[in-house]
Each structure stands twice: as C-alpha cells, then as structure tokens.
C-alpha cells in the first residue's frame, strides 16, 4: 500500500493492518502529520498539533506490538480530541482566549483510557468557545466544512467534524450537550454518537451543563465509532455520575442486523414545514431502507418534541451562567459576543422559568422512554437543514431569528440530550448542493449496542461513507 493513502482508510481497517504488522503505527502517524499542514490551513480544524508527542506515542505502540503486547483495536490509531478535554502538559483552551495559556497538570479520564488503549494523540481540535453554541469569533481560526468551505462544519465540536471528514485523524472525540457531536457529524457526513449520560466519564472536561454534557466519538464509519466508544466508556470513581455497569463489546454486536427490530419514526420531525424538503426525502428513504432490511416500521408521536429546543436552552443557559459566574462578573468582554448574549440570558433567567423548563424536561423524557417501551429505536433527521452558511456578523438580527434559535435545527437534537438516552447521527445521502444529511437513531438508556447495530446495518446497505469531500 502507498503509505500516503493510509489516512483514507477507516480506523477499523487501519487497526487490522497494525495488528497484522502490515502497517506500522509510525507510518500511519507520519501520513496524517504530512497531510495536516497541506489541508488544515483551509479548515482550521486543529488548535494544537502535537507532532512530537504523536511520534513518541506511535513508536511506543510499534515497539509493544512487535514485542507481542498488542492492547486492542485502538493500539497505534492516530486520533485527535476536542480542546475541551484536559491533556496533561498540552495547551487546553476551550476555544477561548481566556484559557490561551492554560496547560492542565492532569489528563481527563477519557485521555487516560485512550493512553491505556495505546492510541496516538495527534492534537487538540477547534471548537466554539467553551462549547456554548454558535460563536462568531473563533480566536484560533474559523472552522470550515470540508464539503463546502463557505459553510459551518457544525457546533460546537467543529474541529472534530472537520478534521475527521477531511482525513486529518483516524477518529476523534467531541462533546455533546445539546447536539455538539451529532450536529458536526450531520453537517460533515460522519458517524457521531452521543452516549447515554453516565456512560463516559467527564472528569477533566470543561463543562457547560452538568446534567447534559457527554463526551463521545465522531468517526467516519460505524465500526470506527464503536471501537472509539469502547475505549473511553466505563465507570470512573472521579465522576460520580458515571454508572458502574458493564461496557458491551460494541464491535461484536454490529453484524446482528435489524431483522425483527421495531423502528419508531417520529413523524412530526420527518414531515412538514419544520424540515427542509431534501432532508425529509433522504430520511424517508433511509427509513425505507431499514424496512427492506427486515425491520418493522411504525409511526411514533412525542407531543413535546417541538418545544425541546426551548426547554434545552432554558436548562443549559441557566447551568452555563452558573459555571461562568466569575467570568460574567469580572471579564465578560473577553468572551465572544454571541457567547456573552447566552451568558447574560442565563444569568437573568427567572427561577420560575428555569424550574418550568426542568419540569417540562422530565415530561419530555418520560414521553421518549414510553415510546422506547414500544420500539427498539427512534429515528428522525439529525438536523432540519444541511450545513448552514457561515454567518457574516455576530448577534441575533431579529425576533424571528431568536425564535429560530429556540426551535429550528436544535429541536432535532435536543430531545435526546434532555432524555439522557444514546443518539447517533449517520450520513444518509447528499442534497442537490452536495451537502451531507444526517439520519438520527436514538435508543434506550445504555443501549448503545442496538443504536450502533441499526446504524451499521444501514451503512452496509449504502455507500454514502465512501464519498470524499472536495477539499484538497
């Protein structure tokens, strides 16, 4: 194999080649490091490239594998992580100038787990400031979408989506509070899973909302997503909210197929004025494909789903203004303008409004859990639209734009972070403008295996993941 082609194979394929010693982790790492400077000037997906650390990790992995100490499918795999995740001795900015000199003295638990799995850390990925939604200013460069450089790669794990889609890492980690894994996966034509809340430790991860933040993978294929999730999942005594339950072998259950599974289609999110016609058409075809593969398709209603973005916004803004209380009081002007608006909105949000949102959240969660008693997974678009154009100015221009912020595409991801259930986005085709469209699959709490299994069956029956973005 031409070593320059190594970045274009999946992490799963690369793992097999590394295990058989047909490819060295050093060769794979060097191939990515050679590609990053050629492509990333256009994308701004990385904040920090840890080239020396990556080569050292790769050499260690190579030595261990040659000595017969193979650790598993992540051993020697070059990956990158959102700059929200603590990395010992490596700059961790949270996408903000406020932390431009912050170097943690410990690793986040997910980094510790990746180190134990033998992964190769390529660097830290760009993001919206403090993972608080659509920032206008990006101090480390505006992230751009590899499918169309004039468009958004997704919020807030922007760099994770852009770098993975552009073959600048084999797989990546993002973080999802209200859709920040699934959004970039949808906009960049990838597979991204937000695990169940409590499946993955958040120790050492800059937080926004304690009750919704969750780390998870953004990858090019379902199997890549499964092997990455397996490496980071599990109970952590340092995070009291992680559950002490077994982590399944996600890769082993992928080929089981969907015959006999019940697929619940959330009708009001697939049809009507709330969703772009091209998005609706592609999602309808994806559902039909699952039916052809042997799944039983039925319609499901979630009465509160249209209000989910407003509920999520009220809960998150209240939480995040508490996290940044000191920043609001002492250095508000140092935040991005859009982020200032969110912080101030959360700070003045009436207590009764926050409490109403919390109560509505519980009602919505129960509606989703009740629906999942009748079906194995729920499906709908990941976003109401394909990748949006990069905005030309900061702020909210009108009352209508603000109302869109409380609905629109955010009401497509918000239901499942509010319910704390696993939800995955997979590419289900392209619009007439050659922009990817995300198909969302959500499952029961801690049943990532079934979500991944459905996604894998769909992926194997289609070829969307074989297309490459035009950036070069």
C-alpha positions as CSV (number, residue, x, y, z in Angstrom):
1,X,0.0,0.0,0.0
2,X,1.1,3.5,-0.8
3,X,1.7,5.0,2.7
4,X,0.3,8.4,1.6
5,X,-3.1,6.6,1.3
6,X,-3.2,5.5,4.9
7,X,-5.3,8.5,6.1
8,X,-8.1,7.4,3.7
9,X,-8.8,4.0,5.2
10,X,-11.1,3.6,8.2
11,X,-9.7,3.3,11.7
12,X,-11.1,-0.3,11.8
13,X,-9.1,-1.2,8.7
14,X,-6.0,0.5,10.0
15,X,-6.3,-1.4,13.2
16,X,-6.3,-4.7,11.4
17,X,-3.2,-3.7,9.4
18,X,-1.4,-2.6,12.5
19,X,-2.3,-5.8,14.4
20,X,-1.0,-7.9,11.5
21,X,2.1,-5.7,11.3
22,X,1.5,-4.8,7.7
23,X,1.5,-1.2,8.7
24,X,3.5,0.5,11.5
25,X,1.8,3.0,13.8
26,X,4.7,5.3,13.0
27,X,3.9,5.1,9.2
28,X,0.2,5.8,9.9
29,X,1.0,8.7,12.2
30,X,3.5,10.3,9.8
31,X,1.0,10.0,7.0
32,X,-1.5,12.1,9.0
33,X,1.1,14.5,10.1
34,X,2.2,15.0,6.5
35,X,-1.4,15.7,5.4
36,X,-2.4,18.1,8.2
37,X,-0.3,21.1,7.0
38,X,-1.5,20.6,3.4
39,X,-5.2,20.7,4.2
40,X,-5.8,22.3,7.6
41,X,-4.9,25.9,6.6
42,X,-8.2,25.9,4.8
43,X,-10.2,24.3,7.6
44,X,-8.8,25.5,10.9
45,X,-9.8,22.2,12.5
46,X,-6.7,21.9,14.8
47,X,-5.8,24.4,17.6
48,X,-2.7,22.4,18.6
49,X,-0.9,19.6,16.6
50,X,1.2,17.5,19.0
51,X,3.6,16.1,16.4
52,X,6.4,15.2,18.8
53,X,4.0,13.5,21.2
54,X,2.3,11.7,18.4
55,X,5.6,10.3,17.0
56,X,6.6,9.2,20.5
57,X,3.2,7.5,21.1
58,X,3.5,5.8,17.7
59,X,7.0,4.5,18.4
60,X,5.9,3.1,21.8
61,X,2.9,1.4,20.2
62,X,5.2,-0.1,17.4
63,X,7.6,-1.4,20.0
64,X,4.9,-3.0,22.1
65,X,3.2,-4.7,19.1
66,X,6.5,-6.1,17.8
67,X,7.1,-7.4,21.3
68,X,3.7,-9.2,21.3
69,X,2.0,-6.8,23.6
70,X,-1.0,-5.8,21.4
71,X,-3.5,-3.9,23.5
72,X,-6.5,-4.0,21.2
73,X,-8.1,-2.2,18.2
74,X,-7.1,1.3,19.3
75,X,-3.4,0.4,19.7
76,X,-1.5,2.7,17.4
77,X,-4.5,4.6,16.0
78,X,-3.9,8.3,15.4
79,X,-6.8,10.4,16.8
80,X,-7.5,13.9,18.0
81,X,-9.7,15.3,20.7
82,X,-11.8,18.4,21.2
83,X,-9.9,21.1,23.0
84,X,-12.4,20.9,25.8
85,X,-10.7,17.8,27.2
86,X,-7.8,18.2,29.6
87,X,-4.4,16.9,28.3
88,X,-1.5,16.9,30.8
89,X,1.2,19.2,29.7
90,X,-0.6,20.2,26.5
91,X,-2.4,23.5,25.9
92,X,-6.2,23.2,26.5
93,X,-8.0,26.4,25.5
94,X,-11.7,25.5,25.4
95,X,-11.7,27.5,22.2
96,X,-11.3,30.7,24.2
97,X,-8.5,33.3,24.6
98,X,-9.4,33.3,28.3
99,X,-7.6,30.0,28.5
100,X,-4.9,30.8,25.9
101,X,-2.1,29.8,28.4
102,X,-3.9,27.0,30.3
103,X,-1.9,23.8,30.4
104,X,-3.5,21.1,32.7
105,X,-1.5,19.1,35.1
106,X,-3.6,16.0,34.6
107,X,-5.3,14.1,31.9
108,X,-9.1,13.8,31.6
109,X,-10.2,10.2,32.3
110,X,-11.0,9.7,28.6
111,X,-7.4,10.6,27.7
112,X,-6.2,8.2,30.4
113,X,-8.3,5.5,28.9
114,X,-7.0,6.2,25.4
115,X,-3.5,6.1,26.6
116,X,-4.2,2.7,28.2
117,X,-5.6,1.5,24.9
118,X,-2.4,2.6,23.1
119,X,-3.9,5.3,21.0
120,X,-1.7,8.0,19.4
121,X,-2.7,11.6,20.3
122,X,-2.4,13.8,17.2
123,X,-3.6,17.1,18.8
124,X,-6.4,19.3,20.1
125,X,-9.3,20.3,17.9
126,X,-11.0,23.6,17.4
127,X,-14.4,24.4,18.9
128,X,-16.9,27.0,19.7
129,X,-15.9,29.0,22.8
130,X,-16.5,26.9,25.9
131,X,-18.8,24.6,23.9
132,X,-21.7,27.2,24.3
133,X,-23.2,27.1,20.9
134,X,-22.6,29.2,17.7
135,X,-19.8,31.6,18.5
136,X,-19.0,34.2,15.9
137,X,-15.3,34.9,16.6
138,X,-13.0,31.9,16.7
139,X,-9.7,33.0,18.1
140,X,-7.8,30.0,16.7
141,X,-9.4,30.4,13.2
142,X,-12.9,29.9,11.9
143,X,-13.6,26.2,11.4
144,X,-14.8,25.4,7.9
145,X,-16.7,22.5,6.4
146,X,-14.7,20.2,4.1
147,X,-17.7,19.7,1.8
148,X,-18.1,23.5,1.3
149,X,-15.6,26.0,2.8
150,X,-18.3,28.6,3.0
151,X,-20.4,26.5,5.4
152,X,-20.4,25.6,9.1
153,X,-18.9,22.2,10.0
154,X,-21.3,22.1,13.0
155,X,-21.3,23.4,16.5
156,X,-19.6,23.1,18.9
157,X,-17.3,20.2,18.1
158,X,-16.5,21.9,14.9
159,X,-12.9,20.8,14.6
160,X,-13.7,17.2,15.4
161,X,-16.2,17.1,12.5
162,X,-13.9,19.0,10.0
163,X,-10.7,17.1,10.8
164,X,-12.3,13.6,10.7
165,X,-14.2,14.3,7.5
166,X,-11.0,15.7,5.8
167,X,-8.9,12.7,6.8
168,X,-6.7,14.6,9.3
169,X,-7.2,12.0,12.0
170,X,-8.5,8.4,12.0
171,X,-11.2,9.2,14.6
172,X,-11.9,11.9,17.1
173,X,-13.6,12.9,20.3
174,X,-16.3,15.5,20.6
175,X,-18.6,16.6,23.4
176,X,-22.4,16.9,23.2
177,X,-24.6,19.0,25.5
178,X,-27.3,19.9,23.1
179,X,-26.1,18.3,19.8
180,X,-22.4,19.1,19.5
181,X,-21.4,15.6,18.4
182,X,-24.4,14.9,16.2
183,X,-24.5,18.3,14.6
184,X,-21.0,18.1,13.2
185,X,-21.5,14.5,12.2
186,X,-24.6,15.5,10.3
187,X,-23.0,18.6,8.6
188,X,-19.8,16.7,7.7
189,X,-21.2,13.4,6.6
190,X,-19.9,11.3,9.5
191,X,-21.0,9.0,12.3
192,X,-21.2,10.5,15.7
193,X,-22.7,9.1,18.8
194,X,-23.8,10.9,22.0
195,X,-23.6,8.0,24.5
196,X,-26.1,7.7,27.4
197,X,-25.5,10.2,30.1
198,X,-23.2,8.5,32.6
199,X,-21.7,6.0,30.1
200,X,-18.5,8.0,29.7
201,X,-16.6,10.0,32.3
202,X,-16.5,13.8,32.2
203,X,-13.7,14.1,34.7
204,X,-11.2,16.7,33.3
205,X,-13.7,18.0,30.7
206,X,-14.6,21.7,30.7
207,X,-18.3,21.7,31.5
208,X,-21.4,23.7,30.4
209,X,-24.4,21.7,31.8
210,X,-23.7,19.1,34.4
211,X,-26.9,17.2,33.6
212,X,-26.4,17.0,29.8
213,X,-22.7,17.2,28.9
214,X,-21.4,14.0,27.4
215,X,-18.2,13.0,25.6
216,X,-18.3,10.7,22.6
217,X,-16.7,9.8,19.3
218,X,-17.0,11.4,15.8
219,X,-15.8,8.9,13.2
220,X,-16.0,8.0,9.6
221,X,-17.7,4.7,9.9
222,X,-20.0,3.0,12.5
223,X,-17.3,0.4,13.4
224,X,-14.8,3.2,13.9
225,X,-17.3,4.9,16.2
226,X,-17.9,1.6,18.1
227,X,-14.2,0.9,18.7
228,X,-13.6,4.5,19.9
229,X,-16.6,4.4,22.2
230,X,-15.4,1.1,23.7
231,X,-12.1,2.6,24.5
232,X,-13.5,5.5,26.5
233,X,-16.6,4.1,28.1
234,X,-16.9,2.8,31.7
235,X,-17.4,3.7,35.3
236,X,-15.0,6.3,36.8
237,X,-14.7,6.9,40.6
238,X,-13.7,10.5,39.7
239,X,-17.1,11.2,38.1
240,X,-19.9,10.4,40.5
241,X,-22.4,10.5,37.6
242,X,-20.9,7.5,35.7
243,X,-22.8,4.2,36.1
244,X,-21.0,1.2,37.3
245,X,-22.3,-1.2,34.7
246,X,-20.5,-3.4,32.1
247,X,-19.5,-1.9,28.8
248,X,-20.6,-4.2,26.0
249,X,-18.4,-5.4,23.1
250,X,-19.8,-2.9,20.6
251,X,-17.9,-4.3,17.7
252,X,-19.1,-7.8,18.2
253,X,-22.8,-6.9,18.1
254,X,-22.7,-4.8,14.9
255,X,-23.3,-7.5,12.4
256,X,-26.6,-8.8,14.0
257,X,-28.7,-6.9,11.5
258,X,-32.1,-5.2,12.0
259,X,-34.5,-8.1,11.1
260,X,-37.2,-8.2,13.7
261,X,-36.3,-4.8,15.3
262,X,-39.0,-2.2,15.7
263,X,-38.2,1.2,14.3
264,X,-40.2,4.2,15.6
265,X,-40.4,7.1,13.1
266,X,-41.1,10.4,14.9
267,X,-43.4,11.7,12.2
268,X,-43.6,15.3,13.1
269,X,-39.8,15.7,12.8
270,X,-39.7,14.0,9.4
271,X,-42.5,15.7,7.5
272,X,-43.9,19.3,7.4
273,X,-42.6,22.8,7.4
274,X,-40.1,22.2,10.2
275,X,-37.7,20.3,7.9
276,X,-36.0,21.0,4.6
277,X,-37.7,19.0,1.8
278,X,-34.4,17.4,0.6
279,X,-33.6,16.4,4.2
280,X,-37.1,14.9,4.6
281,X,-36.8,13.0,1.4
282,X,-33.4,11.4,2.2
283,X,-34.5,10.5,5.7
284,X,-37.7,8.8,4.4
285,X,-35.6,6.8,2.0
286,X,-33.3,5.8,4.9
287,X,-36.3,4.6,6.9
288,X,-37.5,2.6,3.9
289,X,-34.0,1.0,3.6
290,X,-34.3,-0.3,7.2
291,X,-37.7,-1.7,6.3
292,X,-36.2,-3.5,3.3
293,X,-33.5,-5.0,5.7
294,X,-36.3,-6.6,7.8
295,X,-37.1,-4.0,10.4
296,X,-40.7,-3.3,11.4
297,X,-41.5,0.4,10.8
298,X,-44.1,2.3,12.9
299,X,-45.1,5.9,13.5
300,X,-44.5,7.4,16.9
301,X,-45.6,10.7,18.4
302,X,-43.7,12.7,21.0
303,X,-46.0,15.6,21.9
304,X,-43.4,17.9,23.5
305,X,-40.7,17.4,20.9
306,X,-41.3,20.7,19.1
307,X,-40.6,22.5,22.4
308,X,-37.5,20.6,23.1
309,X,-35.0,23.3,21.9
310,X,-36.6,25.9,24.1
311,X,-36.6,23.5,27.1
312,X,-32.9,22.6,26.5
313,X,-32.0,26.3,26.0
314,X,-33.5,27.3,29.3
315,X,-31.8,24.5,31.2
316,X,-28.5,24.9,29.6
317,X,-28.3,28.7,29.7
318,X,-29.1,28.6,33.4
319,X,-26.4,26.0,34.0
320,X,-23.7,27.6,32.0
321,X,-24.2,31.0,33.5
322,X,-23.6,29.4,36.9
323,X,-20.4,27.7,35.6
324,X,-19.2,31.1,34.3
325,X,-20.4,33.3,37.1
326,X,-17.0,34.7,37.9
327,X,-16.3,35.3,34.2
328,X,-19.6,37.2,33.8
329,X,-18.8,39.4,36.8
330,X,-15.1,40.0,36.1
331,X,-14.3,39.7,32.3
332,X,-17.4,39.4,30.3
333,X,-15.9,41.4,27.5
334,X,-13.3,38.7,26.8
335,X,-16.0,36.3,25.7
336,X,-17.3,36.1,22.1
337,X,-20.2,38.4,21.6
338,X,-22.7,35.6,20.9
339,X,-21.5,33.8,24.0
340,X,-21.9,37.0,26.0
341,X,-25.6,37.0,25.0
342,X,-26.1,33.4,26.1
343,X,-24.3,34.0,29.4
344,X,-26.3,37.1,30.2
345,X,-29.6,35.5,29.2
346,X,-28.9,32.6,31.5
347,X,-27.9,35.0,34.3
348,X,-31.2,36.9,34.2
349,X,-33.4,33.9,33.5
350,X,-36.2,33.9,36.1
351,X,-36.0,31.0,38.6
352,X,-39.6,30.1,37.7
353,X,-38.8,29.8,34.0
354,X,-35.8,27.5,34.8
355,X,-38.0,25.4,37.1
356,X,-40.7,25.1,34.4
357,X,-38.1,24.0,31.9
358,X,-36.8,21.4,34.3
359,X,-40.4,20.0,34.8
360,X,-41.1,20.0,31.1
361,X,-37.8,18.2,30.6
362,X,-39.0,15.4,32.9
363,X,-42.3,15.1,31.0
364,X,-40.5,15.0,27.6
365,X,-38.0,12.4,28.9
366,X,-40.9,10.2,30.0
367,X,-42.6,10.6,26.6
368,X,-39.4,9.4,25.0
369,X,-38.9,6.5,27.4
370,X,-42.6,5.5,27.0
371,X,-42.1,5.4,23.2
372,X,-39.0,3.3,23.6
373,X,-41.0,0.7,25.5
374,X,-42.9,0.1,22.2
375,X,-40.0,0.2,19.8
376,X,-36.3,-0.6,19.8
377,X,-35.1,2.7,18.4
378,X,-36.5,6.1,17.4
379,X,-35.4,7.8,14.2
380,X,-35.7,11.3,12.7
381,X,-33.4,13.8,10.9
382,X,-30.3,14.9,12.9
383,X,-30.9,18.5,11.7
384,X,-33.8,20.2,9.9
385,X,-31.3,21.6,7.4
386,X,-27.9,20.7,5.8
387,X,-24.8,22.6,6.7
388,X,-25.6,26.3,7.1
389,X,-23.6,29.2,5.7
390,X,-21.0,30.8,7.9
391,X,-22.6,33.9,9.4
392,X,-21.3,37.3,8.3
393,X,-21.9,39.1,11.6
394,X,-22.4,38.4,15.2
395,X,-25.6,38.6,17.3
396,X,-29.3,37.9,16.7
397,X,-30.7,40.1,13.9
398,X,-34.4,39.8,14.7
399,X,-37.1,38.4,16.9
400,X,-37.7,35.7,14.2
401,X,-34.0,34.7,14.4
402,X,-34.3,34.4,18.1
403,X,-37.4,32.2,17.8
404,X,-35.5,30.1,15.3
405,X,-32.8,29.7,17.9
406,X,-35.4,28.3,20.3
407,X,-36.6,25.9,17.7
408,X,-35.2,25.1,14.2
409,X,-32.5,22.5,13.9
410,X,-31.8,22.5,17.7
411,X,-35.2,20.9,18.3
412,X,-33.9,17.9,16.4
413,X,-31.0,17.0,18.7
414,X,-32.3,18.4,21.9
415,X,-34.9,15.7,22.7
416,X,-32.3,13.1,23.3
417,X,-29.9,15.0,25.4
418,X,-32.9,16.1,27.6
419,X,-33.8,12.4,27.9
420,X,-30.2,11.3,28.5
421,X,-30.5,8.5,26.0
422,X,-27.9,7.5,23.4
423,X,-28.4,9.1,20.0
424,X,-26.3,8.7,16.8
425,X,-26.1,10.6,13.5
426,X,-25.1,8.8,10.3
427,X,-25.0,10.2,6.8
428,X,-28.0,9.2,4.7
429,X,-27.2,11.0,1.4
430,X,-26.5,14.4,-0.1
431,X,-28.6,17.4,-1.2
432,X,-28.5,18.8,-4.7
433,X,-25.7,21.1,-3.4
434,X,-23.7,18.0,-2.5
435,X,-24.1,18.6,1.2
436,X,-24.4,15.6,3.6
437,X,-27.6,14.9,5.5
438,X,-27.7,13.3,8.9
439,X,-30.1,10.4,9.9
440,X,-30.6,10.2,13.7
441,X,-31.1,7.0,15.6
442,X,-31.8,7.0,19.4
443,X,-32.2,4.1,21.8
444,X,-33.0,3.1,25.3
445,X,-30.7,4.2,28.1
446,X,-27.3,2.4,27.9
447,X,-28.4,0.5,24.8
448,X,-25.7,2.0,22.5
449,X,-25.3,-1.5,21.1
450,X,-28.7,-1.5,19.4
451,X,-28.2,2.1,18.1
452,X,-24.9,1.1,16.6
453,X,-26.3,-2.1,15.2
454,X,-29.1,-0.3,13.3
455,X,-26.6,2.3,12.0
456,X,-24.2,-0.4,10.9
457,X,-27.0,-2.3,9.0
458,X,-27.9,0.9,7.2
459,X,-24.3,1.8,6.4
460,X,-23.6,-1.7,5.0
461,X,-26.6,-1.4,2.7
462,X,-25.5,2.0,1.3
463,X,-22.2,3.6,0.1
464,X,-22.5,7.2,1.4
465,X,-19.4,6.8,3.6
466,X,-17.2,6.1,0.6
467,X,-17.5,9.7,-0.8
468,X,-14.7,12.1,-0.1
469,X,-15.2,15.8,0.4
470,X,-13.7,18.1,-2.3
471,X,-11.2,19.9,0.0
472,X,-7.6,19.1,-1.1
